[in-house]
Amino acid sequence: MEYHFTLKYQISHGVDGGDDIAERLGGGGCDDALLGLGQPGRIALNFSRKAKSAELALLSALEDVRKALPEAVLIEAAPDYVGLSDVADSVGVSRQNLRKLMLQHHPSFPAPVHEGKAVMWHLADLLTWLREKMAYQV
């Protein structure tokens, strides 16, 4: 599956500029990202990455950027779209358990941001709901 997300970084002023950054990222495995250089000292990378899960797509992109630009500091990752399996893995329950909670607590369960073959939620919404409504330690 292909996942789309944006990683924003603060970069040191010693970096040589857009061409140098693009070359380093392209050679470092980030050739599936569109580079944005709109603000001085910042870059945005809009990824379209193929992976078995959203988590693997994000983790591999973070690692590739770290190798290509070790001086870059991650300041934002967006959007925070996840499926039930992604959240279940991160909080240590089964996908079936999380789906059961969704069905039993439908009125208060966060609304998905995308419905289709894959249903997606904002990670922050699900984690907040699990913490506040279900007393999960997240």
Number of C-alpha atoms within 10 A of each C-alpha: 9 12 17 17 19 20 21 19 20 17 18 14 10 8 13 9 12 13 9 11 18 18 13 17 22 17 12 17 16 25 16 16 21 13 21 14 13 9 9 11 15 18 21 21 21 19 21 18 21 15 14 11 16 22 16 14 20 21 11 16 24 16 15 18 23 16 15 20 18 11 15 19 15 17 12 12 16 12 13 14 20 22 19 21 16 17 19 16 12 13 14 9 12 16 16 12 11 17 14 12 14 16 10 11 12 11 9 10 16 17 15 15 11 14 10 6 6 9 13 18 20 18 17 12 16 19 19 15 16 19 13 12 12 11 10 12 9 11
